């Protein structure tokens, strides 16, 4: 079925889909899921522009997706618009969990003190002291820990093997993070004033990854949610959406790491002296 000079076969090739999959969406377009997927991925006029396919069906040498970086923002935003309820729940649950951990740490200061002792014993505190004076190195260290330890090892990688596994693992880690953040004296309470923004930014990144894990698990278990029939195809489609959200999460983690490093190096000392 050509539309504006673009054939089903061309679109199937660009999406790494089988042509029969698109024809299946057409035949099933009387169902809400299939109709929505077919409209967004086949009939949407932006599809040809996104992949650099002109009105004559010929590919441009450089697709718009490569020429216009704003598309890197639009794709994650589209996924958020497609999953508003899941995104809202993820925000409420994840921020709620870290606040519970924070409350536990405030109510039981010995837990926060124990976490501080653990960080000294495992070398974390020593690492922070060595890189603290150089904010750029400090930011790079923060980013590496957040991306690898939390983002990859806790959220993404477990979910690539077991659907939604990263959500449970990160939920437990969020409680520990909350306990660790709990102030134990006046100085740490003052430090929490600028550091609270760091928590908001970094957890928003983790929430995007959690939403991606949710989309992946849902597409894997129920391929029809992304207009597919096979679980393998659903997994791949979910993985693509997780990838887009991961890019947005990485941007937030970079911003959060820079803000945390420079605020801890320059802003917190001023607040403490004041």
N, C-alpha and C positions, 0 to 999 in steps of 0.2 A: 504494500500500500504506500505509494509515494505521497509525500506532503511537501510542498514547496521545493520539489526536485530532490528530496532526500528519501531514500528508500529504506524499507525495513532492514534489508541486508546490511546497509551501510551503518545504521544505528546499532545493530546487533554487534557488528565488528568493533565499533568504537567503545561500546560498553562491555566488551568481552563476554557477550551473551550469545546463546544460540538463537538463530533466527526463529526457530519453532517456539522458543520461550515467549518472544514478542507476539507471535500469532496466538499463543495460548492466552495472553492477556487480552487480546482483542476479542477472542471467543468468550472469555469470562467477564467481559467488561460490564455486565449487568450486576456484578457483585461490587460492594463499596471498595474493598481493598484493591481488587484488580483494576477497577476503573480509575482510582486515584493514582495507582502506580503507573498505569498506561498513560494517563494524562501527563504526569510529571516527567516520565522518562522517554515517551515516544512523541506525543502530540505537542508538548511544550515547545514553542518556537525557540526558546533559549538553548535547547539541546544542540541545534546545529551551530549556533554561535559559539557555545561553550567548547565544542570540539573542533572549531575552525572549519566547519562545512558551510560553504556558501550556498546561495539560492539555486545555483546550477548543479549542486551535488558534488562539486569539486572541493577537495581539501585545500585550505590555505597553507602556505609554507610554515607559518608560525601561528598556532591556535591562540585564540583570545585568552584561554586559560593561562597561557604562558606570558602573554603581553600585559595582562591586567592583574596586578597582585590583589586587587580588591576582591577577586573571586575566592581568595583564600579566607576571606572573612565571611563571604556570602554563604559558602557551603556549610560551615558549622552553624551559622545562624539559621539556615534552612532546616537543619536537623533539629535544632532547638524548637523551631516553630512546628515541626512535625511531631514532636514529643513533649508538649507543654506540661502535661500532667506528670510524666515521669521526671521531668526536669525540676518541677516544683517540689515533688516529694523528695528527690535527691537533696535539694537544698535544705529542706526542713529537717530531714533525717541526719545528714552529715554535720550541719552546724549544730543541731541539737545534741548529737553524740559528743562533740568536742566540748560543748558547754557543760554537759553532764560530767565529763572527765575533769573539767576545770573546777566545777563545784565540789567534786570529790577531793581534789587536791587542796582546795581551800578549807574544806571541812576537816580533812585529815592531813595536816602539814607534814607529818612523818612520811607520808607516801611521796610527796614532792621532794623531800630531803633524800629519800632512798633513791629516787630517780637521779638526783644530782650526783649522789655517790656512785651510782652505776655508770653514769657518763664519765666520771673521773677515772673509774677503773678500766673502762674499755677504751680509753684514749680520746674520746670525743671532746672532752673539755680541754685537753692539751692541744688538740688540733685547732680548736677555736682560738685559743690564746696565741698560737703561732701565726695564724693568718689574719687576726683581727686588725692589726695596724695597717694592712694593705686592703682597702675596701674592695678593690677589683678582684684580688685573690680570694678574699672572704666571700664575695658574691659567687665566684666560680665554684667554691667549695660547697656553698649552700645549694646552688643549682644542681651540682652533681649528686649530692645526698638526696635531694627531693625527687629528682628524675629517676635515679636508679633504685634507691631503697624503697621509696614510697610509690612513685608512679609505676615503674616497671615490675619490681619484685612483689609488691603488695597488691596492686590493682590489675594490671594488664596481663602479665604472663600467666598467673594462675587461671584467669578467665579464658585464655586461649585453649586450655586443656579441659577445664570443667566449667560449664556455664555458670556465670554469676559468682564463682568462687572468690574473685577479687573483692566483691562487695562485703562479704563476711570478714575477710582478712583485714581490709581497710577499716571496717567498723571497729574491730578490736584495737587496731593501731590508733584510731582517732581518739579513743578513750585514753590511751597512754599519752598521746600528745597533749590532751587537755590537762592531765595530771601534771605533766612536765611543765606546762605553761603557768600553773598556779603560783602566784607570788607568795613568798615566804617572809618578806619584810617590806619596809616602806620603799626602799630603792627599787625592788622588783615590781612593786605596784606602779611606781612612776614610769618604769621602763615599759610596762604594758600599754601605756597610753599610745605611743606611736606603733608599738609592736602589734597592737590589735588589728591595724590595717594590713599588716603582713599576713596575719592569720586569715583574714577575709579573702585576700588575693590568692594565697596558696591553696586554700580549701576550695575556692571556686575552680581552680585548675583540677583538683582531685575530683570535684563534682562532675566536671566535664568528662573526665576519664571514666567515672562511675556510670554516667549516662551512656557512654560508648560501650561499656561492658554490658549494660542492660540491653542496648539495641542489638549487640552481637549475640547475646544469649537468646533473646527472643527470636531473632532471625534464624538462628541455628536450630532451635527447638521447633519453631513454627515458621517454616519458609514462606508460607502464604502471606505473612505480615509484610514481606518485602517483594511480593509478587513472584515468588519462585515456587517450584514444585519439589525440588530435591533439597535435602538438608545440606549437602555440600555447597550448592549454589547459594542457599540462604546464608551459610557461614561466610562465604566470600563477600556477599553484599553487606553483611553486618560488619565484617572486618574493614571494608572500605569506609563505612561511616565512622567506625572507631578511629581510623587513621585521620580523618578530617578533624574530629574532636581532639585527638592527640596533638595536632599542630596548634590548635587554639590553646590547649592546656600548656604546651611548651612555652608559648608566648607569655602567658600569665605567670608561669614559673620564673621566666627570665626577669620580668618586671618585678615580681615579688622578691627575688634574690637580690636585685640591685637596690631596691628600696630598703630591704632588711639590713643589708651590709652598710649602706651609707647612713641610715638612720641610727643604727647601733653605734657606728663609729663617731658620728658628729652630732646628732640630735640628742640622743639620750644623755651624753655627758653634760650638755648644756642644761637640760632639764634637771639633772641631779645637782648641778652647782647652783641653779636658781632656787 
